[in-house]
Amino acid sequence: MPTQSEQVIGVQNTNYNLVSVLYHMLNGAATYDEYIQDAEQSGDQELAQFLQNVKKQNAECANKAQELLAQRIK
């Protein structure tokens, strides 16, 4: 049974949630670049590497979110 918000906007909550997660992941990617640059400029290679790993994992999750969304909107 559709929720009230699903009835009002016509979008399943799960799809909306997935779009929201994807948006925040993509938005965060630009922020990670700034953080990586800050770490590199301060000479903290350990932190820069950590942030690069976070960015890579975030990108992998964003790709998976895109795949899931594509499956749901066919």
Backbone atoms as SQL, in Angstrom:
CREATE TABLE atoms (id INTEGER PRIMARY KEY, chain TEXT, resi INTEGER, resn TEXT, atom TEXT, x REAL, y REAL, z REAL);
INSERT INTO atoms VALUES
  (1, 'A', 1, 'MET', 'N', 0.841, -1.173, 0.000),
  (2, 'A', 1, 'MET', 'CA', 0.000, 0.000, 0.000),
  (3, 'A', 1, 'MET', 'C', 0.892, 1.244, 0.000),
  (4, 'A', 2, 'PRO', 'N', 0.648, 2.188, -0.929),
  (5, 'A', 2, 'PRO', 'CA', 1.478, 3.393, -1.004),
  (6, 'A', 2, 'PRO', 'C', 1.336, 4.267, 0.236),
  (7, 'A', 3, 'THR', 'N', 2.448, 4.901, 0.615),
  (8, 'A', 3, 'THR', 'CA', 2.407, 5.839, 1.729),
  (9, 'A', 3, 'THR', 'C', 1.745, 7.127, 1.264),
  (10, 'A', 4, 'GLN', 'N', 1.435, 7.996, 2.215),
  (11, 'A', 4, 'GLN', 'CA', 0.782, 9.262, 1.871),
  (12, 'A', 4, 'GLN', 'C', 1.653, 10.092, 0.930),
  (13, 'A', 5, 'SER', 'N', 2.956, 10.156, 1.197),
  (14, 'A', 5, 'SER', 'CA', 3.832, 10.950, 0.328),
  (15, 'A', 5, 'SER', 'C', 3.930, 10.332, -1.059),
  (16, 'A', 6, 'GLU', 'N', 3.891, 9.010, -1.145),
  (17, 'A', 6, 'GLU', 'CA', 3.905, 8.359, -2.449),
  (18, 'A', 6, 'GLU', 'C', 2.657, 8.710, -3.242),
  (19, 'A', 7, 'GLN', 'N', 1.535, 8.805, -2.550),
  (20, 'A', 7, 'GLN', 'CA', 0.291, 9.156, -3.213),
  (21, 'A', 7, 'GLN', 'C', 0.313, 10.602, -3.694),
  (22, 'A', 8, 'VAL', 'N', 0.918, 11.489, -2.919),
  (23, 'A', 8, 'VAL', 'CA', 0.932, 12.916, -3.251),
  (24, 'A', 8, 'VAL', 'C', 1.861, 13.213, -4.416),
  (25, 'A', 9, 'ILE', 'N', 3.091, 12.687, -4.379),
  (26, 'A', 9, 'ILE', 'CA', 4.063, 13.022, -5.427),
  (27, 'A', 9, 'ILE', 'C', 4.201, 11.959, -6.504),
  (28, 'A', 10, 'GLY', 'N', 3.655, 10.798, -6.281),
  (29, 'A', 10, 'GLY', 'CA', 3.696, 9.748, -7.291),
  (30, 'A', 10, 'GLY', 'C', 5.029, 9.051, -7.446),
  (31, 'A', 11, 'VAL', 'N', 5.886, 9.182, -6.473),
  (32, 'A', 11, 'VAL', 'CA', 7.202, 8.543, -6.510),
  (33, 'A', 11, 'VAL', 'C', 7.328, 7.666, -5.274),
  (34, 'A', 12, 'GLN', 'N', 7.796, 6.440, -5.483),
  (35, 'A', 12, 'GLN', 'CA', 7.993, 5.550, -4.339),
  (36, 'A', 12, 'GLN', 'C', 9.053, 6.128, -3.412),
  (37, 'A', 13, 'ASN', 'N', 8.819, 6.001, -2.119),
  (38, 'A', 13, 'ASN', 'CA', 9.793, 6.492, -1.144),
  (39, 'A', 13, 'ASN', 'C', 11.167, 5.885, -1.368),
  (40, 'A', 14, 'THR', 'N', 11.211, 4.610, -1.730),
  (41, 'A', 14, 'THR', 'CA', 12.511, 3.967, -1.925),
  (42, 'A', 14, 'THR', 'C', 13.259, 4.598, -3.091),
  (43, 'A', 15, 'ASN', 'N', 12.560, 4.957, -4.159),
  (44, 'A', 15, 'ASN', 'CA', 13.224, 5.622, -5.283),
  (45, 'A', 15, 'ASN', 'C', 13.687, 7.021, -4.884),
  (46, 'A', 16, 'TYR', 'N', 12.841, 7.726, -4.169),
  (47, 'A', 16, 'TYR', 'CA', 13.219, 9.056, -3.692),
  (48, 'A', 16, 'TYR', 'C', 14.453, 8.952, -2.798),
  (49, 'A', 17, 'ASN', 'N', 14.461, 7.995, -1.901),
  (50, 'A', 17, 'ASN', 'CA', 15.597, 7.806, -1.002),
  (51, 'A', 17, 'ASN', 'C', 16.868, 7.516, -1.786),
  (52, 'A', 18, 'LEU', 'N', 16.753, 6.692, -2.806),
  (53, 'A', 18, 'LEU', 'CA', 17.904, 6.346, -3.626),
  (54, 'A', 18, 'LEU', 'C', 18.435, 7.574, -4.373),
  (55, 'A', 19, 'VAL', 'N', 17.543, 8.369, -4.922),
  (56, 'A', 19, 'VAL', 'CA', 17.950, 9.592, -5.604),
  (57, 'A', 19, 'VAL', 'C', 18.644, 10.533, -4.622),
  (58, 'A', 20, 'SER', 'N', 18.102, 10.637, -3.421),
  (59, 'A', 20, 'SER', 'CA', 18.683, 11.503, -2.410),
  (60, 'A', 20, 'SER', 'C', 20.091, 11.042, -2.024),
  (61, 'A', 21, 'VAL', 'N', 20.252, 9.752, -1.827),
  (62, 'A', 21, 'VAL', 'CA', 21.574, 9.201, -1.487),
  (63, 'A', 21, 'VAL', 'C', 22.560, 9.487, -2.619),
  (64, 'A', 22, 'LEU', 'N', 22.135, 9.269, -3.854),
  (65, 'A', 22, 'LEU', 'CA', 23.002, 9.511, -5.006),
  (66, 'A', 22, 'LEU', 'C', 23.396, 10.984, -5.077),
  (67, 'A', 23, 'TYR', 'N', 22.434, 11.862, -4.891),
  (68, 'A', 23, 'TYR', 'CA', 22.726, 13.302, -4.911),
  (69, 'A', 23, 'TYR', 'C', 23.801, 13.651, -3.885),
  (70, 'A', 24, 'HIS', 'N', 23.640, 13.162, -2.678),
  (71, 'A', 24, 'HIS', 'CA', 24.590, 13.505, -1.618),
  (72, 'A', 24, 'HIS', 'C', 25.970, 12.910, -1.882),
  (73, 'A', 25, 'MET', 'N', 26.009, 11.745, -2.493),
  (74, 'A', 25, 'MET', 'CA', 27.305, 11.151, -2.831),
  (75, 'A', 25, 'MET', 'C', 28.022, 11.981, -3.891),
  (76, 'A', 26, 'LEU', 'N', 27.290, 12.389, -4.916),
  (77, 'A', 26, 'LEU', 'CA', 27.900, 13.176, -5.980),
  (78, 'A', 26, 'LEU', 'C', 28.301, 14.560, -5.473),
  (79, 'A', 27, 'ASN', 'N', 27.488, 15.124, -4.628),
  (80, 'A', 27, 'ASN', 'CA', 27.800, 16.417, -4.043),
  (81, 'A', 27, 'ASN', 'C', 29.042, 16.329, -3.157),
  (82, 'A', 28, 'GLY', 'N', 29.166, 15.232, -2.443),
  (83, 'A', 28, 'GLY', 'CA', 30.317, 15.029, -1.570),
  (84, 'A', 28, 'GLY', 'C', 31.623, 14.855, -2.321),
  (85, 'A', 29, 'ALA', 'N', 31.542, 14.369, -3.551),
  (86, 'A', 29, 'ALA', 'CA', 32.759, 14.124, -4.322),
  (87, 'A', 29, 'ALA', 'C', 33.578, 15.402, -4.500),
  (88, 'A', 30, 'ALA', 'N', 32.912, 16.505, -4.773),
  (89, 'A', 30, 'ALA', 'CA', 33.619, 17.777, -4.931),
  (90, 'A', 30, 'ALA', 'C', 34.262, 18.200, -3.612),
  (91, 'A', 31, 'THR', 'N', 33.568, 17.953, -2.534),
  (92, 'A', 31, 'THR', 'CA', 34.098, 18.303, -1.215),
  (93, 'A', 31, 'THR', 'C', 35.339, 17.488, -0.902),
  (94, 'A', 32, 'TYR', 'N', 35.328, 16.207, -1.243),
  (95, 'A', 32, 'TYR', 'CA', 36.496, 15.360, -0.985),
  (96, 'A', 32, 'TYR', 'C', 37.720, 15.891, -1.709),
  (97, 'A', 33, 'ASP', 'N', 37.535, 16.400, -2.928),
  (98, 'A', 33, 'ASP', 'CA', 38.674, 16.960, -3.660),
  (99, 'A', 33, 'ASP', 'C', 39.308, 18.113, -2.883),
  (100, 'A', 34, 'GLU', 'N', 38.486, 18.956, -2.292),
  (101, 'A', 34, 'GLU', 'CA', 39.008, 20.071, -1.481),
  (102, 'A', 34, 'GLU', 'C', 39.764, 19.546, -0.274),
  (103, 'A', 35, 'TYR', 'N', 39.198, 18.538, 0.391),
  (104, 'A', 35, 'TYR', 'CA', 39.847, 17.966, 1.571),
  (105, 'A', 35, 'TYR', 'C', 41.187, 17.319, 1.212),
  (106, 'A', 36, 'ILE', 'N', 41.214, 16.622, 0.084),
  (107, 'A', 36, 'ILE', 'CA', 42.454, 15.982, -0.377),
  (108, 'A', 36, 'ILE', 'C', 43.511, 17.040, -0.654),
  (109, 'A', 37, 'GLN', 'N', 43.102, 18.103, -1.325),
  (110, 'A', 37, 'GLN', 'CA', 44.038, 19.184, -1.629),
  (111, 'A', 37, 'GLN', 'C', 44.579, 19.820, -0.344),
  (112, 'A', 38, 'ASP', 'N', 43.702, 20.045, 0.619),
  (113, 'A', 38, 'ASP', 'CA', 44.140, 20.608, 1.901),
  (114, 'A', 38, 'ASP', 'C', 45.165, 19.706, 2.572),
  (115, 'A', 39, 'ALA', 'N', 44.904, 18.411, 2.578),
  (116, 'A', 39, 'ALA', 'CA', 45.822, 17.455, 3.208),
  (117, 'A', 39, 'ALA', 'C', 47.165, 17.443, 2.492),
  (118, 'A', 40, 'GLU', 'N', 47.123, 17.454, 1.160),
  (119, 'A', 40, 'GLU', 'CA', 48.373, 17.449, 0.391),
  (120, 'A', 40, 'GLU', 'C', 49.166, 18.731, 0.621),
  (121, 'A', 41, 'GLN', 'N', 48.472, 19.865, 0.668),
  (122, 'A', 41, 'GLN', 'CA', 49.163, 21.138, 0.888),
  (123, 'A', 41, 'GLN', 'C', 49.800, 21.209, 2.273),
  (124, 'A', 42, 'SER', 'N', 49.191, 20.521, 3.229),
  (125, 'A', 42, 'SER', 'CA', 49.757, 20.525, 4.580),
  (126, 'A', 42, 'SER', 'C', 50.830, 19.452, 4.744),
  (127, 'A', 43, 'GLY', 'N', 51.029, 18.656, 3.702),
  (128, 'A', 43, 'GLY', 'CA', 52.051, 17.617, 3.751),
  (129, 'A', 43, 'GLY', 'C', 51.608, 16.344, 4.447),
  (130, 'A', 44, 'ASP', 'N', 50.321, 16.190, 4.680),
  (131, 'A', 44, 'ASP', 'CA', 49.800, 15.010, 5.381),
  (132, 'A', 44, 'ASP', 'C', 49.366, 13.961, 4.359),
  (133, 'A', 45, 'GLN', 'N', 50.320, 13.188, 3.894),
  (134, 'A', 45, 'GLN', 'CA', 50.044, 12.192, 2.858),
  (135, 'A', 45, 'GLN', 'C', 49.158, 11.055, 3.362),
  (136, 'A', 46, 'GLU', 'N', 49.276, 10.727, 4.640),
  (137, 'A', 46, 'GLU', 'CA', 48.428, 9.674, 5.200),
  (138, 'A', 46, 'GLU', 'C', 46.957, 10.093, 5.123),
  (139, 'A', 47, 'LEU', 'N', 46.677, 11.328, 5.509),
  (140, 'A', 47, 'LEU', 'CA', 45.304, 11.828, 5.436),
  (141, 'A', 47, 'LEU', 'C', 44.850, 11.948, 3.990),
  (142, 'A', 48, 'ALA', 'N', 45.713, 12.425, 3.116),
  (143, 'A', 48, 'ALA', 'CA', 45.358, 12.545, 1.701),
  (144, 'A', 48, 'ALA', 'C', 44.991, 11.185, 1.123),
  (145, 'A', 49, 'GLN', 'N', 45.764, 10.160, 1.457),
  (146, 'A', 49, 'GLN', 'CA', 45.486, 8.805, 0.973),
  (147, 'A', 49, 'GLN', 'C', 44.167, 8.291, 1.526),
  (148, 'A', 50, 'PHE', 'N', 43.927, 8.531, 2.799),
  (149, 'A', 50, 'PHE', 'CA', 42.660, 8.127, 3.409),
  (150, 'A', 50, 'PHE', 'C', 41.487, 8.771, 2.676),
  (151, 'A', 51, 'LEU', 'N', 41.590, 10.071, 2.438),
  (152, 'A', 51, 'LEU', 'CA', 40.503, 10.781, 1.763),
  (153, 'A', 51, 'LEU', 'C', 40.329, 10.317, 0.322),
  (154, 'A', 52, 'GLN', 'N', 41.422, 9.978, -0.339),
  (155, 'A', 52, 'GLN', 'CA', 41.322, 9.432, -1.695),
  (156, 'A', 52, 'GLN', 'C', 40.587, 8.096, -1.678),
  (157, 'A', 53, 'ASN', 'N', 40.859, 7.286, -0.663),
  (158, 'A', 53, 'ASN', 'CA', 40.156, 6.008, -0.523),
  (159, 'A', 53, 'ASN', 'C', 38.666, 6.230, -0.257),
  (160, 'A', 54, 'VAL', 'N', 38.358, 7.212, 0.586),
  (161, 'A', 54, 'VAL', 'CA', 36.957, 7.538, 0.865),
  (162, 'A', 54, 'VAL', 'C', 36.262, 7.971, -0.425),
  (163, 'A', 55, 'LYS', 'N', 36.935, 8.817, -1.189),
  (164, 'A', 55, 'LYS', 'CA', 36.364, 9.300, -2.451),
  (165, 'A', 55, 'LYS', 'C', 36.126, 8.135, -3.411),
  (166, 'A', 56, 'LYS', 'N', 37.078, 7.209, -3.482),
  (167, 'A', 56, 'LYS', 'CA', 36.939, 6.053, -4.366),
  (168, 'A', 56, 'LYS', 'C', 35.755, 5.180, -3.932),
  (169, 'A', 57, 'GLN', 'N', 35.639, 4.911, -2.641),
  (170, 'A', 57, 'GLN', 'CA', 34.520, 4.109, -2.142),
  (171, 'A', 57, 'GLN', 'C', 33.191, 4.813, -2.387),
  (172, 'A', 58, 'ASN', 'N', 33.187, 6.117, -2.210),
  (173, 'A', 58, 'ASN', 'CA', 31.990, 6.908, -2.461),
  (174, 'A', 58, 'ASN', 'C', 31.582, 6.800, -3.933),
  (175, 'A', 59, 'ALA', 'N', 32.553, 6.869, -4.831),
  (176, 'A', 59, 'ALA', 'CA', 32.273, 6.760, -6.264),
  (177, 'A', 59, 'ALA', 'C', 31.707, 5.382, -6.605),
  (178, 'A', 60, 'GLU', 'N', 32.253, 4.347, -5.983),
  (179, 'A', 60, 'GLU', 'CA', 31.741, 2.996, -6.216),
  (180, 'A', 60, 'GLU', 'C', 30.290, 2.883, -5.746),
  (181, 'A', 61, 'CYS', 'N', 29.993, 3.457, -4.599),
  (182, 'A', 61, 'CYS', 'CA', 28.617, 3.445, -4.090),
  (183, 'A', 61, 'CYS', 'C', 27.700, 4.272, -4.979),
  (184, 'A', 62, 'ALA', 'N', 28.174, 5.391, -5.478),
  (185, 'A', 62, 'ALA', 'CA', 27.367, 6.216, -6.379),
  (186, 'A', 62, 'ALA', 'C', 27.055, 5.452, -7.662),
  (187, 'A', 63, 'ASN', 'N', 28.029, 4.731, -8.181),
  (188, 'A', 63, 'ASN', 'CA', 27.788, 3.922, -9.378),
  (189, 'A', 63, 'ASN', 'C', 26.740, 2.850, -9.115),
  (190, 'A', 64, 'LYS', 'N', 26.821, 2.208, -7.965),
  (191, 'A', 64, 'LYS', 'CA', 25.827, 1.190, -7.603),
  (192, 'A', 64, 'LYS', 'C', 24.448, 1.815, -7.457),
  (193, 'A', 65, 'ALA', 'N', 24.380, 2.996, -6.851),
  (194, 'A', 65, 'ALA', 'CA', 23.103, 3.690, -6.710),
  (195, 'A', 65, 'ALA', 'C', 22.511, 4.013, -8.075),
  (196, 'A', 66, 'GLN', 'N', 23.347, 4.425, -9.022),
  (197, 'A', 66, 'GLN', 'CA', 22.875, 4.702, -10.378),
  (198, 'A', 66, 'GLN', 'C', 22.324, 3.433, -11.034),
  (199, 'A', 67, 'GLU', 'N', 23.017, 2.326, -10.841),
  (200, 'A', 67, 'GLU', 'CA', 22.552, 1.055, -11.390),
  (201, 'A', 67, 'GLU', 'C', 21.198, 0.670, -10.811),
  (202, 'A', 68, 'LEU', 'N', 21.074, 0.774, -9.499),
  (203, 'A', 68, 'LEU', 'CA', 19.806, 0.436, -8.845),
  (204, 'A', 68, 'LEU', 'C', 18.674, 1.331, -9.318),
  (205, 'A', 69, 'LEU', 'N', 18.959, 2.600, -9.456),
  (206, 'A', 69, 'LEU', 'CA', 17.938, 3.536, -9.922),
  (207, 'A', 69, 'LEU', 'C', 17.530, 3.219, -11.354),
  (208, 'A', 70, 'ALA', 'N', 18.484, 2.911, -12.198),
  (209, 'A', 70, 'ALA', 'CA', 18.172, 2.577, -13.585),
  (210, 'A', 70, 'ALA', 'C', 17.272, 1.334, -13.671),
  (211, 'A', 71, 'GLN', 'N', 17.519, 0.365, -12.817),
  (212, 'A', 71, 'GLN', 'CA', 16.686, -0.836, -12.793),
  (213, 'A', 71, 'GLN', 'C', 15.247, -0.528, -12.395),
  (214, 'A', 72, 'ARG', 'N', 15.071, 0.458, -11.542),
  (215, 'A', 72, 'ARG', 'CA', 13.751, 0.771, -11.002),
  (216, 'A', 72, 'ARG', 'C', 12.916, 1.672, -11.895),
  (217, 'A', 73, 'ILE', 'N', 13.539, 2.393, -12.811),
  (218, 'A', 73, 'ILE', 'CA', 12.776, 3.326, -13.633),
  (219, 'A', 73, 'ILE', 'C', 12.548, 2.827, -15.049),
  (220, 'A', 74, 'LYS', 'N', 12.850, 1.587, -15.294),
  (221, 'A', 74, 'LYS', 'CA', 12.621, 1.010, -16.633),
  (222, 'A', 74, 'LYS', 'C', 11.155, 0.904, -16.922);
